[in-house]
Amino acid sequence: MISGIENWLKERGVGLDDVAEIVYSLQRPYNADLSIDECRESVVAVLSKREVQYVLFTGIALDELAEKRLLPEPLQSIMEADESLYGVDETLALGITNVYGMIGLTSFGYLDKVKPGIIRQLNGKGGQIHVFLDDLVAGLAAAASARIAHQDPKAQKYDIPGSP
């Protein structure tokens, strides 16, 4: 199913390498040996999770329905305006970030504020509606970044007293 979600992303102007570049910028300061290929691999690993795919399918479908003016009011107007108090788009994206814990959440907050790379492009008011997709891409990048952080072999390990 990953090829299906990858195609949906591509149709909306998002390539896996776009997301990998954001992941790289987040993790490179903490991991000098990190490669862009490892970042892309992490993006693919996050995308392979069914719950992540479902969140992306849902958000992308809502963006597309809004573009076709098929949503009921007042939702249609909210989506067209990308109403700042809407918040459902961020809430949906948090479903992706929570897959890898608190570091994903803090990275998402940073990405949502700074809007680097493809996130900034999606957030622009070009011909398409990306109310959900810009936040979903930020959530995907944050989760892939957190995944790398959790798997860093140089991360400090602590022994738990009394454990085998």
ChimeraX commands (.cxc) that place a marker at each C-alpha (Angstrom):
marker #1 position 0.00,0.00,0.00 radius 0.5
marker #1 position 2.98,2.36,0.38 radius 0.5
marker #1 position 3.12,2.88,-3.37 radius 0.5
marker #1 position -0.52,4.02,-3.22 radius 0.5
marker #1 position 0.12,6.68,-0.60 radius 0.5
marker #1 position 3.39,7.64,-2.30 radius 0.5
marker #1 position 1.42,8.21,-5.52 radius 0.5
marker #1 position -1.19,10.32,-3.71 radius 0.5
marker #1 position 1.58,12.44,-2.22 radius 0.5
marker #1 position 3.28,12.79,-5.59 radius 0.5
marker #1 position 0.00,13.87,-7.21 radius 0.5
marker #1 position -0.23,16.59,-4.57 radius 0.5
marker #1 position 3.33,17.76,-5.26 radius 0.5
marker #1 position 5.15,15.97,-2.43 radius 0.5
marker #1 position 8.04,13.61,-3.10 radius 0.5
marker #1 position 9.61,11.37,-0.50 radius 0.5
marker #1 position 12.90,13.18,-1.04 radius 0.5
marker #1 position 11.19,16.48,-0.11 radius 0.5
marker #1 position 10.26,14.97,3.25 radius 0.5
marker #1 position 13.67,13.30,3.67 radius 0.5
marker #1 position 15.38,16.69,3.30 radius 0.5
marker #1 position 13.36,18.05,6.21 radius 0.5
marker #1 position 14.17,14.97,8.29 radius 0.5
marker #1 position 17.85,15.45,7.47 radius 0.5
marker #1 position 17.76,19.10,8.57 radius 0.5
marker #1 position 16.16,18.09,11.86 radius 0.5
marker #1 position 18.52,15.24,12.74 radius 0.5
marker #1 position 21.85,16.23,11.18 radius 0.5
marker #1 position 22.85,18.51,14.09 radius 0.5
marker #1 position 22.63,15.48,16.40 radius 0.5
marker #1 position 24.03,12.83,14.09 radius 0.5
marker #1 position 27.08,13.78,12.02 radius 0.5
marker #1 position 27.07,10.41,10.25 radius 0.5
marker #1 position 23.48,10.71,9.02 radius 0.5
marker #1 position 22.83,10.39,5.29 radius 0.5
marker #1 position 19.90,11.57,3.21 radius 0.5
marker #1 position 19.34,7.91,2.23 radius 0.5
marker #1 position 18.82,7.00,5.90 radius 0.5
marker #1 position 16.32,9.84,6.17 radius 0.5
marker #1 position 14.42,8.64,3.11 radius 0.5
marker #1 position 14.44,5.09,4.53 radius 0.5
marker #1 position 12.94,6.44,7.76 radius 0.5
marker #1 position 10.21,8.28,5.84 radius 0.5
marker #1 position 9.35,5.05,4.01 radius 0.5
marker #1 position 9.29,3.14,7.31 radius 0.5
marker #1 position 6.84,5.62,8.83 radius 0.5
marker #1 position 4.73,5.55,5.66 radius 0.5
marker #1 position 4.55,1.75,5.88 radius 0.5
marker #1 position 2.46,2.02,9.05 radius 0.5
marker #1 position -1.20,1.55,8.25 radius 0.5
marker #1 position -2.39,4.17,10.76 radius 0.5
marker #1 position -0.11,6.75,9.10 radius 0.5
marker #1 position -1.49,5.87,5.68 radius 0.5
marker #1 position -5.07,6.20,6.94 radius 0.5
marker #1 position -4.37,9.66,8.36 radius 0.5
marker #1 position -2.78,10.77,5.09 radius 0.5
marker #1 position -5.60,9.36,2.98 radius 0.5
marker #1 position -8.15,11.16,5.13 radius 0.5
marker #1 position -6.42,14.55,5.08 radius 0.5
marker #1 position -5.61,14.47,1.38 radius 0.5
marker #1 position -9.19,13.46,0.55 radius 0.5
marker #1 position -10.56,16.38,2.56 radius 0.5
marker #1 position -8.21,18.80,0.76 radius 0.5
marker #1 position -9.31,17.42,-2.61 radius 0.5
marker #1 position -13.00,17.60,-1.73 radius 0.5
marker #1 position -12.54,21.22,-0.66 radius 0.5
marker #1 position -10.88,22.01,-4.00 radius 0.5
marker #1 position -13.91,20.56,-5.79 radius 0.5
marker #1 position -16.21,22.56,-3.48 radius 0.5
marker #1 position -17.89,19.36,-2.30 radius 0.5
marker #1 position -17.86,19.99,1.45 radius 0.5
marker #1 position -20.90,21.23,3.35 radius 0.5
marker #1 position -20.93,24.74,4.79 radius 0.5
marker #1 position -19.42,26.06,6.92 radius 0.5
marker #1 position -16.64,23.49,6.46 radius 0.5
marker #1 position -16.16,24.50,2.81 radius 0.5
marker #1 position -15.58,28.14,3.74 radius 0.5
marker #1 position -13.28,27.20,6.63 radius 0.5
marker #1 position -11.15,25.08,4.30 radius 0.5
marker #1 position -11.02,27.73,1.57 radius 0.5
marker #1 position -9.89,30.34,4.09 radius 0.5
marker #1 position -7.50,27.91,5.84 radius 0.5
marker #1 position -8.96,29.32,9.03 radius 0.5
marker #1 position -6.22,29.66,11.65 radius 0.5
marker #1 position -8.48,28.55,14.52 radius 0.5
marker #1 position -9.64,25.40,12.74 radius 0.5
marker #1 position -6.93,23.18,14.31 radius 0.5
marker #1 position -8.33,19.88,13.04 radius 0.5
marker #1 position -5.51,19.71,10.50 radius 0.5
marker #1 position -2.88,19.85,13.26 radius 0.5
marker #1 position -4.86,17.40,15.37 radius 0.5
marker #1 position -4.92,14.88,12.53 radius 0.5
marker #1 position -1.17,15.33,11.95 radius 0.5
marker #1 position -0.49,14.60,15.62 radius 0.5
marker #1 position -1.77,11.09,14.95 radius 0.5
marker #1 position 1.36,10.61,12.86 radius 0.5
marker #1 position 3.80,12.26,15.26 radius 0.5
marker #1 position 2.55,10.28,18.24 radius 0.5
marker #1 position 3.72,7.05,16.64 radius 0.5
marker #1 position 7.26,7.94,17.81 radius 0.5
marker #1 position 6.61,9.77,21.06 radius 0.5
marker #1 position 7.35,13.17,22.50 radius 0.5
marker #1 position 10.33,14.00,20.29 radius 0.5
marker #1 position 7.98,13.72,17.31 radius 0.5
marker #1 position 5.57,16.12,18.96 radius 0.5
marker #1 position 8.22,18.76,19.67 radius 0.5
marker #1 position 9.64,18.42,16.17 radius 0.5
marker #1 position 6.14,18.83,14.72 radius 0.5
marker #1 position 5.64,22.06,16.67 radius 0.5
marker #1 position 8.90,23.40,15.32 radius 0.5
marker #1 position 8.07,22.42,11.72 radius 0.5
marker #1 position 4.56,23.85,11.99 radius 0.5
marker #1 position 6.03,27.20,13.05 radius 0.5
marker #1 position 9.08,27.41,10.76 radius 0.5
marker #1 position 7.54,25.64,7.72 radius 0.5
marker #1 position 10.73,24.60,5.93 radius 0.5
marker #1 position 10.96,23.31,2.36 radius 0.5
marker #1 position 7.92,21.62,0.88 radius 0.5
marker #1 position 5.83,22.51,3.95 radius 0.5
marker #1 position 6.18,26.21,3.11 radius 0.5
marker #1 position 5.27,25.55,-0.52 radius 0.5
marker #1 position 2.16,23.61,0.50 radius 0.5
marker #1 position 1.15,26.27,2.98 radius 0.5
marker #1 position 1.17,28.91,0.23 radius 0.5
marker #1 position -2.11,29.85,-1.35 radius 0.5
marker #1 position -1.32,28.41,-4.83 radius 0.5
marker #1 position -4.15,26.89,-6.89 radius 0.5
marker #1 position -4.67,23.89,-4.58 radius 0.5
marker #1 position -6.02,23.59,-1.05 radius 0.5
marker #1 position -3.53,22.01,1.34 radius 0.5
marker #1 position -5.16,22.73,4.68 radius 0.5
marker #1 position -4.32,19.22,5.84 radius 0.5
marker #1 position -1.37,18.23,3.67 radius 0.5
marker #1 position 1.13,20.82,4.92 radius 0.5
marker #1 position 0.55,19.66,8.50 radius 0.5
marker #1 position 0.52,15.99,7.52 radius 0.5
marker #1 position 3.90,16.35,5.79 radius 0.5
marker #1 position 5.23,18.10,8.91 radius 0.5
marker #1 position 3.89,15.21,11.00 radius 0.5
marker #1 position 5.46,12.66,8.67 radius 0.5
marker #1 position 8.84,14.42,8.78 radius 0.5
marker #1 position 8.66,14.80,12.57 radius 0.5
marker #1 position 7.87,11.11,13.03 radius 0.5
marker #1 position 10.64,10.00,10.66 radius 0.5
marker #1 position 13.06,12.29,12.49 radius 0.5
marker #1 position 12.01,10.90,15.87 radius 0.5
marker #1 position 12.41,7.37,14.53 radius 0.5
marker #1 position 16.02,8.14,13.63 radius 0.5
marker #1 position 16.66,9.67,17.05 radius 0.5
marker #1 position 15.22,6.62,18.82 radius 0.5
marker #1 position 17.39,4.27,16.75 radius 0.5
marker #1 position 20.65,6.20,17.10 radius 0.5
marker #1 position 23.21,3.62,18.29 radius 0.5
marker #1 position 25.19,6.41,19.97 radius 0.5
marker #1 position 22.27,7.38,22.21 radius 0.5
marker #1 position 22.94,7.03,25.92 radius 0.5
marker #1 position 21.56,3.79,27.37 radius 0.5
marker #1 position 20.64,3.48,31.02 radius 0.5
marker #1 position 20.48,0.33,33.10 radius 0.5
marker #1 position 17.42,-0.18,35.25 radius 0.5
marker #1 position 18.37,-1.36,38.74 radius 0.5
marker #1 position 17.16,-4.88,39.43 radius 0.5
marker #1 position 16.49,-5.75,35.79 radius 0.5
marker #1 position 17.96,-8.97,34.32 radius 0.5
marker link #1:1,2 radius 0.2
marker link #1:2,3 radius 0.2
marker link #1:3,4 radius 0.2
marker link #1:4,5 radius 0.2
marker link #1:5,6 radius 0.2
marker link #1:6,7 radius 0.2
marker link #1:7,8 radius 0.2
marker link #1:8,9 radius 0.2
marker link #1:9,10 radius 0.2
marker link #1:10,11 radius 0.2
marker link #1:11,12 radius 0.2
marker link #1:12,13 radius 0.2
marker link #1:13,14 radius 0.2
marker link #1:14,15 radius 0.2
marker link #1:15,16 radius 0.2
marker link #1:16,17 radius 0.2
marker link #1:17,18 radius 0.2
marker link #1:18,19 radius 0.2
marker link #1:19,20 radius 0.2
marker link #1:20,21 radius 0.2
marker link #1:21,22 radius 0.2
marker link #1:22,23 radius 0.2
marker link #1:23,24 radius 0.2
marker link #1:24,25 radius 0.2
marker link #1:25,26 radius 0.2
marker link #1:26,27 radius 0.2
marker link #1:27,28 radius 0.2
marker link #1:28,29 radius 0.2
marker link #1:29,30 radius 0.2
marker link #1:30,31 radius 0.2
marker link #1:31,32 radius 0.2
marker link #1:32,33 radius 0.2
marker link #1:33,34 radius 0.2
marker link #1:34,35 radius 0.2
marker link #1:35,36 radius 0.2
marker link #1:36,37 radius 0.2
marker link #1:37,38 radius 0.2
marker link #1:38,39 radius 0.2
marker link #1:39,40 radius 0.2
marker link #1:40,41 radius 0.2
marker link #1:41,42 radius 0.2
marker link #1:42,43 radius 0.2
marker link #1:43,44 radius 0.2
marker link #1:44,45 radius 0.2
marker link #1:45,46 radius 0.2
marker link #1:46,47 radius 0.2
marker link #1:47,48 radius 0.2
marker link #1:48,49 radius 0.2
marker link #1:49,50 radius 0.2
marker link #1:50,51 radius 0.2
marker link #1:51,52 radius 0.2
marker link #1:52,53 radius 0.2
marker link #1:53,54 radius 0.2
marker link #1:54,55 radius 0.2
marker link #1:55,56 radius 0.2
marker link #1:56,57 radius 0.2
marker link #1:57,58 radius 0.2
marker link #1:58,59 radius 0.2
marker link #1:59,60 radius 0.2
marker link #1:60,61 radius 0.2
marker link #1:61,62 radius 0.2
marker link #1:62,63 radius 0.2
marker link #1:63,64 radius 0.2
marker link #1:64,65 radius 0.2
marker link #1:65,66 radius 0.2
marker link #1:66,67 radius 0.2
marker link #1:67,68 radius 0.2
marker link #1:68,69 radius 0.2
marker link #1:69,70 radius 0.2
marker link #1:70,71 radius 0.2
marker link #1:71,72 radius 0.2
marker link #1:72,73 radius 0.2
marker link #1:73,74 radius 0.2
marker link #1:74,75 radius 0.2
marker link #1:75,76 radius 0.2
marker link #1:76,77 radius 0.2
marker link #1:77,78 radius 0.2
marker link #1:78,79 radius 0.2
marker link #1:79,80 radius 0.2
marker link #1:80,81 radius 0.2
marker link #1:81,82 radius 0.2
marker link #1:82,83 radius 0.2
marker link #1:83,84 radius 0.2
marker link #1:84,85 radius 0.2
marker link #1:85,86 radius 0.2
marker link #1:86,87 radius 0.2
marker link #1:87,88 radius 0.2
marker link #1:88,89 radius 0.2
marker link #1:89,90 radius 0.2
marker link #1:90,91 radius 0.2
marker link #1:91,92 radius 0.2
marker link #1:92,93 radius 0.2
marker link #1:93,94 radius 0.2
marker link #1:94,95 radius 0.2
marker link #1:95,96 radius 0.2
marker link #1:96,97 radius 0.2
marker link #1:97,98 radius 0.2
marker link #1:98,99 radius 0.2
marker link #1:99,100 radius 0.2
marker link #1:100,101 radius 0.2
marker link #1:101,102 radius 0.2
marker link #1:102,103 radius 0.2
marker link #1:103,104 radius 0.2
marker link #1:104,105 radius 0.2
marker link #1:105,106 radius 0.2
marker link #1:106,107 radius 0.2
marker link #1:107,108 radius 0.2
marker link #1:108,109 radius 0.2
marker link #1:109,110 radius 0.2
marker link #1:110,111 radius 0.2
marker link #1:111,112 radius 0.2
marker link #1:112,113 radius 0.2
marker link #1:113,114 radius 0.2
marker link #1:114,115 radius 0.2
marker link #1:115,116 radius 0.2
marker link #1:116,117 radius 0.2
marker link #1:117,118 radius 0.2
marker link #1:118,119 radius 0.2
marker link #1:119,120 radius 0.2
marker link #1:120,121 radius 0.2
marker link #1:121,122 radius 0.2
marker link #1:122,123 radius 0.2
marker link #1:123,124 radius 0.2
marker link #1:124,125 radius 0.2
marker link #1:125,126 radius 0.2
marker link #1:126,127 radius 0.2
marker link #1:127,128 radius 0.2
marker link #1:128,129 radius 0.2
marker link #1:129,130 radius 0.2
marker link #1:130,131 radius 0.2
marker link #1:131,132 radius 0.2
marker link #1:132,133 radius 0.2
marker link #1:133,134 radius 0.2
marker link #1:134,135 radius 0.2
marker link #1:135,136 radius 0.2
marker link #1:136,137 radius 0.2
marker link #1:137,138 radius 0.2
marker link #1:138,139 radius 0.2
marker link #1:139,140 radius 0.2
marker link #1:140,141 radius 0.2
marker link #1:141,142 radius 0.2
marker link #1:142,143 radius 0.2
marker link #1:143,144 radius 0.2
marker link #1:144,145 radius 0.2
marker link #1:145,146 radius 0.2
marker link #1:146,147 radius 0.2
marker link #1:147,148 radius 0.2
marker link #1:148,149 radius 0.2
marker link #1:149,150 radius 0.2
marker link #1:150,151 radius 0.2
marker link #1:151,152 radius 0.2
marker link #1:152,153 radius 0.2
marker link #1:153,154 radius 0.2
marker link #1:154,155 radius 0.2
marker link #1:155,156 radius 0.2
marker link #1:156,157 radius 0.2
marker link #1:157,158 radius 0.2
marker link #1:158,159 radius 0.2
marker link #1:159,160 radius 0.2
marker link #1:160,161 radius 0.2
marker link #1:161,162 radius 0.2
marker link #1:162,163 radius 0.2
marker link #1:163,164 radius 0.2
view
